[in-house]
Amino acid sequence: MIYGYARVSTAARSRLKKLMAKLIAGDVVVIPAVGVPPGNIVRPYA
């Protein structure tokens, strides 16, 4: 849900989604992943 929407959103919104996803999923891996293109992060989570 959030991940798919983040891909369509801008980079700024994408980062906000990553932060919220980090809190929800509890994955610390999302922190370094913020610098990576949204597409790469959306796939594993989707």
C-alpha positions in Angstrom: 0.0 0.0 0.0 2.4 2.7 1.2 5.3 1.2 -0.7 3.5 1.2 -4.1 2.3 4.8 -3.5 5.8 5.9 -2.5 7.1 4.9 -5.9 4.7 7.2 -7.7 5.4 10.0 -5.3 8.3 12.4 -5.4 11.7 11.6 -3.7 10.7 13.7 -0.7 7.5 11.9 -0.2 9.3 8.6 -0.8 11.7 9.3 2.1 8.8 10.1 4.4 7.2 6.8 3.4 10.5 5.0 4.2 10.6 6.6 7.7 7.0 5.6 8.5 7.6 2.1 7.0 10.7 1.8 9.2 8.6 2.5 12.3 5.8 0.1 11.2 8.0 -2.7 9.9 10.7 -2.1 12.6 13.4 -2.7 10.0 16.6 -0.8 10.6 17.6 -1.7 7.0 15.3 1.0 5.7 17.6 3.7 7.1 20.5 3.2 4.6 18.0 2.3 1.9 16.7 5.8 1.9 19.6 6.8 -0.4 18.6 4.1 -2.8 16.0 4.6 -5.6 12.4 3.9 -4.4 11.9 1.2 -7.0 14.6 -1.0 -5.3 12.9 -0.6 -1.9 9.3 -1.0 -3.2 10.0 -4.5 -4.7 11.2 -6.5 -1.7 8.5 -5.0 0.6 5.7 -5.3 -2.0 
